[in-house]
Amino acid sequence: MVALWASVAAMTLAAGEPISPRLFVNIVVDGLDADYIDMLRHKFADGGFKFFEDRGVSMTLDYGTELDATAATALLTTGSAPSVNGIAAETVFDSNTMRWSDTFADSDVLGNFTDTGFSPKALRVSNLTDEICVASGGTNNSYTVALKPGIAITLAGHNASGVLWFDTKTGNWASSTAYDEIPVIVSKRNRTLPLASRLDTMSWGPMMPGEEFPVLPDHLKRFSFHYSFPRDNLDRWGMFTSSPLFNREVTSVAGELLEKQKLGNRNGATDVLNIAYSLKPFNYGKSTDKRLELMDAYMRLDRDLASLFKSINEHVGLHNTVIFLAGTPPSSRRRRDDEQWKIPYGEFSTRRAASLLNVYFIALYGNGEYISGFADGHVYLNHKLIEERKLDARRMRTEAASLLTRMTGVERALTIDDIIEGRTGENAEALRRNTLVSASGDVLVCVAPGFELIDDLNNTVPGMARTGMVQSAVLPLAPAFIYAPSVPQGTIDTPVDARAVAPSVARILRIRSPNAAGTAPLMLKK
């Protein structure tokens, strides 16, 4: 493997000499944590994360505020925040229908190997994949592999050749007619090597003895884990896609596309391979302490990356390739600790909060249903009733925020007016730009650390409102790496605005930036 990287170095063009990359590999890892990379550095194989350490630029990205993986990926690939690119989250709450809907669901297109059609219609701007396609005059190929359609489409943009996500209802790799093709190799894989036929025989245990994992307490080193995915387990697809075994499947599909579609073998055009992985905590099983599972997931992804990069070098040449890998910010909600640890815990019920708000408004404005919905921390007022009675909606939002702030379990409550006008205190500008007004409620409720938000106003099915996830305080930071033959190895010590990624990669690829990218690119060259 040392010889491999030496050969890459030998083939790297002289500093300052123009290159035209034949392949751009764009990798997003949901939940990637720099601390785990640092802890496991000495256990990693050559060619995975170490490849970036030896050959790439390392940095920490600042997303401004917490974003889900879909919105964070859209920010990365477009160079613009949700208020501009139109992507607030994977799913949004519709205050008219009182239901959640997929951001990219589109009834005007048909699904391939799935019942639901998805398209990039919601993405208001261009992204890196689009701009690479424009630069090549449409002669390049671009493919995307991801678990969910939201992340897949935010990576793929409007002009991708093929976009693949995993349908957990059918166990197939799926796409839609919004894109030109579903590759024959993928159709064949669905028919001749379907995951549904293999899942019964698959299982997950640690890839090395527990005592070899660093910074683990003795009880986790002594007691291992073992998970299987039998047919009689109704949640087996959820378990499997949350395990690192699914990352292995993603790598396998990506490797097939690289080889069979001959990516990176067109002169004068840059092909694109977008890949999405996940390292989110595995929230299955009885124990809430999943450090061993998470470390094993990092070790396995490291091997997947090494395998992928080796294949790229064999089929394209790393000297002809630009690779970008970034984590998305961690979720502020984590699984509640076992009761034996006596960590303070509380519950914030959306049904109770909405009821108290409505009683409060009845006392002020007369009988009526003033609350339309309460979803994911957003309170939606009944604007039809407010307009009929000629009430002041802005004043009612302020009154609602004031009452909510006094409720147990609420850290603070912000009106949409305060967010738009930047009157939310620290980090006000980041919150403003990361808020898509059309997908937001009238008041945003920030639940205090240690409290679980019980969504029992919208979920009437017993047990469905409870997730077992409690609020925690996190920074919206994640590690990222860029490898390009023209860029020297190094580390950027201060956090980088995540919006700078797209224009920076565009400069390396010698294409124009996405049309909404307004942040200056990083100065990466000597």
N, C-alpha and C positions, 0 to 999 in steps of 0.2 A: 504493500500500500504506500510505503514511503517513496518507492520508485514511481508510482503513479503521480503523486503530487510533484515530484521532481521533473517528470516529463511535462506536466502542465506548466511549471515555471519556465522550462526551456522553450516552450512554444508561445509564451506570452509575448505580445508585440512590444516593441520598444516604447518607452514612456513618451506620450504625446503623439504617437503615430495613429492616424485615424483607423478605426475598425468598424465593421458592420456586423454586429452580432447576428448569428443565424438562429439562435434560440434564446427566448426569455422564459425563465421558469419563475413563477410567482407563487409562493407558498405562504399560506396563512395558518397559524396554529392557535386555535381557541384555547385560552387558559395557560399559555406558555408563561412560565415563571423563571426569572433570572436566578433566583435563589436555588432552585432545584438543579438548574444547569451547572451552577457553581459547585453544589454539593456532590454531584455525580461526575464531575469533569474527569476524575482519575479512573472512572469505570467505563467511560465511553470508548468506543472503538475508533480507530483512525477512519477519517472520511465522513463522519456524520457531523455532529455539532463542532467537533474539532477542526473540520475543514474550514469553517468560518473563522475560528480562532487563529488558524494558521495562514489563511489566505484572504480573509474578508475584512470588512469594516463592521465593528460592533457598536451598537448604540441602544439607548433607551428611548422609546416613543412616549410622548405625552398626548393623550386623547382629549384632555380637557375635563371631561366628566365621564362617569360610567356610561358605556354603550354596550348593547348586546353585540354578538359576533357579526351579525349581518350589517348593522349600522356602522360598526368599526371598520369592517372590510370595505364598505362603500366609501368611507372617509379616506382610507388608505389609497384606493385605486382611482379615486376622482380628484383627490387633493382638495376636497371641499367638505364642509360640515353638513349635517342633516338639514339645517334650515335652507341650504342651497341645493343639495343633491336630491332631496325628497325622500330619503330613506331613514325613517326614525327607528325602526326595529323590524325584526322578522315578521311579527304580527302586530296589528294595531286594532284598537277598540273603536267600533263605529257607534257613536252616540245615537244615531238614528235607528239602527236595528237592534242596539244593545247586544251586539255579538262581536266576537273577535274575528278578524279576517286576515288572511295571508297578504302581505304587502304586494307580492308579485303574482297573486292569483289573477287569471285573465280568462274569462269565459269565451273570448273570441278566438282562442287557440285550443288545440287538442293536445292531449298528453300522449306520449309514446311510452308504453309499458307502465302507464299510470292512468287513473281516472281523472286527474285534475290537470288543467292547463295552466302553465305559468309563462310569463313573458317579462321582458325588461321595461315595459311601459312606464312603470312607476319611477324608474331612474331618469331624472330630469336632465342629466348632463352626460358628457362622454367620460370614459375611463381609459386606463392605459391600454387595455386590449383593443378598444375602438381606435385609438390614435395609432397604434401599431398597424392595424388593418388599413387605415387611411394612408399612412406613409408608404405602405407596400402596394397601394393601388388595388387592394383586394386579392393579391396573388398569394398571400401567406395563409397558413392554417393555424387555428387556435382552438384548443380543447380545454375543458374544465372538468374536474372531478371533485365532488364534495358530498357530504352527507345530506345537506338540506338544500332545497331549491333557492332559498334566499341568498345564502352565501355563494352558491354556484353562479347565480345570475349577476350578483354584484361584482364578482371576479370577471365574468365573461363579457359583460356589457351588451351592446346592441348588435354586434357584428360577428360574433364567434361562429366558428364552423360547427362545433358540437359542444353541448353542455349536458353534463351528466350529474344526477343526484340519486340518492338511494330511496326507494319507496318501501317503507317498512310494512305496508299493507300486503304487498305482493312479494317482497324479497328480491325485487329486480332493480337493476340500474335503469333509470328513467330519464326522459327528456320531454320536449314539447315541440310542436310544429312552429314555434316562434323562431327556431333555429334550423339551419339548412339540413342537418343530417343527424342521425344517430349511427355511429360507425358500425359497420358489419361485425367487427370483432366484438362489440358490446352486445349486439343482438344475439350473436352466437353464444357468448358467455351466458346470457340470460337463459338460453334454451338448453345448452349442453353442460354448463357448470354453474347452475343456480345455487345461491347461498342457502336457499331453503332446503336443498337436498344434502348439504354438507354440515349444516348447523348442528344437527343431532350428535355428530361425532366430534365436535370441536369443544375445547375446554381451555381455561386460562388459569395458570398458576405461575408463580415467580420463576423467572428464567435463570436465577442463581440462588444459592442458599441464603437464607435470611441474614446470617451473620456477616455476609459480604456487603450488605447495604449499609451505607454510612449514616450516622446520626439517627439511629433508631433505638428505642428502648428495648430492653431484653425481652419483654413479653411479646413484642411484635417480631423479633428475630426468631423466637422459639416456635411461635404458632403461625403457620403459613396460611395461605388461602387457596381455595380452589372453586372455580365457577364453571358451570356447564349451562347449556342452552337447550334443554329438552323440549320436545314438541308440546308437552302438556303445560308448559310454563307460558301463561298468557302474555307475559311481559318480556319474552325472550328476545324480541327484536330491540327493545329498549335497552336491555342489559348488554346485548352484543354490540350495538352501535356506540355504547358508552365505554366499551372496553378497548384496549389497544389492538385487539385482533381486527377491529374494523379499520384502523389505520393501515394495517398490513394489506387489507383488501384494496384500500384506496391506492396504495403504492403499486400493487399488482396491476390494477387497471391502468394507472398512469404509465407504468412501464410498457404495457402492451400498446398503448396509444403512441408512445414515443417511438417504439420499434416498428410497428405495423403501418402507422400513418407516415412514417419517414420524416418525423419532425426535425427541423434543423438542417434539412438537406436541399434547400432551395437557395440558389444564388441570388443575392440582391433583395431578399425578403427575410424578415424575422418572424419565425413561427413562435407560438405562445403555448405554454403548458401551465395552466393554473391548477393548483392543488390545495385542498383544505383538509387539515387534520384537526384532531381534538385531544386535549390533555386535561379536560375538566375532571374534577373529582368524581370517582365512581360511587354513586349514591345508592348502592344496592347492598344487601346483606345486613346482618344484625348490628355489627359494630359500626360506630360512627368514626372511628380512627382508621382512615384509609391511606396512611402515609406509605405503607409498604406497596399497596396497589399502585399508588401514584408514581412512586419511584420506578417500579417495574415498567409502567407505561412510558416513562421517559427513556429508560434503557431500550425498550423495544422501538420507540420512534427513532432513536439514534441509529439503530441498525437499519431501519427502513430508509432513512435519509442516506446512509452510506451506500446502500444498495442502489438507490435512485441515482445518486451522483456518479457511481461507477458505470451505470448503464448510459448516462448522458455522455460520459467521457468516451465510452466505446462506440456510440452511434453518432455522436455529433462532435465531440471534443470540447472539453471545458474551456479551451482557449477561444472557442466560438460561442460561448454561452455567458449570459448574465443571469445571476440567481439572486432573488430577494426572498427573505424569510422573515416574517413578523408575527409576534403574538398579538392577540387582542386583549383588551383590559379585563381583569378578573371581575367576576360577579361580586356584588356587595352582599349577596345572600349565600349563606353556607348552612350545611346540615347542623341541626341542633345537637349540642353535646349530650352524652348520656346523663341521666338525672343524678347518677351517683357522684358527679363532680360538683353538683350544687351551684352551677353557674346560673345567675339570675336570668329568668325567662319570663316573657310576657306575651300577650296576644292583643293584636289590634284588629277588631272586627269591622269590616266595611259595612255590614248590615246595621250594626249598632251605630256606627258613626253617621251613616246616611239618615237613620231614623232620628237621631238627635238633631242633626242639621235641619231636617224637614220640620220637626216640631218647633225649632227656633224660628224658622221662616214663617210658619203658620202664625206664630204669636205676633210677628211683625207685619205680615202682609195678607193674612187671611188664609182660609182653607185652600189646599191644593197640593199637588205632588211636585215639589220644587227640585228634586234630585232625580236626574235621568239615569245616572250610572256612577259606579265607583270601581275603577279597574286599574290594577297595577299602580296604585298610589295616586291616580288622577280622579278628581271629582268632576262630574259632568252635570251642570245645571240644566234645568228644563227651559231652554231658550224660547220655545213656542209659548209656554205659559207666561214667561217674563215679558215677551213682546205683546201678548194679548192684554196684559194688565198694565202695560206701559211703565214697567219697573226699571230701575237703573241696574243693569247687569254688572257693571263695574263695581258699584257699591256693594252689591250682593256677594261678589267674589271676595271683596275685602272683609265683609262680615263673616263669610264662611271660613276664610283663612284664620281670622281672629278666634273663632270658636274652636276650630280644629286644633290650633296650637295649644289650647288649654286642655286637650284630651290626653289621658294617660297613654303613653307609648308614642307620642308624636314629638319628634325633635324640632321640626319646623314645618310650616305650611306656606307655600308661595303661590301668589296669584299669577296667572299668565301675563297680566299687565306688568307686574314687577319683573318677571323674567325677560320680557321683550324690551323693557325700558332699562334693564341693567341695574335694578335696585335690590339685588339679592345678596349683597355683601361680597365676601371673598369669592373669587372665581366667577364673578357675575358674567363676564364676557364669554367665557367658555360655555356656561349654561345657556346663555342666549343663543349662541350659534349652533349648539347641539340640540336645540328644541325646534321641532317641526310643528308650527302652530296648528296646522290643519289636522294633526294627529294627536294633539294634546287636549287635556281637559281644562276646566276653568281654574282649578286649584291643584297644585302638586303637593302631596303629603309625603314628607320624609320621615319614615318610621325610625324610632330610636334603636341603637344597637341592642341586641338581645331580644328584640320583639319579633314575633312572626306576624306577617300581614295575612289575616284570614279573609280570603276573598269569598265570603259567604253571601254577599248581595247578588252576585252574578251566577255563582255555582249553587244550585239548589240540590244537587245530588249529594247525599250524605257522604262525608269523608273527602270529597273532591276539592273542597275549599282549602283543606289543610295540606301543606307541602312538607312540613317539618323543617323548612328553611328559615333561618333567623337572619336579621339584619346585622351586618358588621361594617366596620369602617375600612375602606380600601382606597389606595391611590390609583388613579386611572393611567397607570404606567405598564409598559410591557417591553420586553427586549426585541431587537430586530437586527438583521444582518444583511449586508449587501456584498456579493462577490461579483467582480467584473475584472477582466484582464487589464483594463486601463486604470484601475483604481488600486492604490497601494493599501496594504494591510494596515489596520490601525483601530483606534477606539475613540469614540466621541464621548467625552466625560459628562457633559451636561445634557439633560433631557431635551429631545428634539420634538418640535411640534409635528404630530403625525401627519398633518396636512402637507408637510414639506416632502414626504416620500415620493408622491407621484411626479412632481416636477423634477426631483433629483434623479429618479430612474429614467424619466424621459430624456434628460440631458445625457445620461450615459448611453442610452439607445439611439441618441441623435434623432429624436422625433420631437414634435411640438408637445407641449403639456396638455393634459385634459382641459377642456374649455372653461371649467370653473375653478381651476387651480390658481389661486392668487397669492400663494406663499412662495417666497424665494427659495430656489433649490439649494441644497447643501453644497459647499465647496469641497469636493472629495478628492480632486486630483492634486498631484504635486505641483 
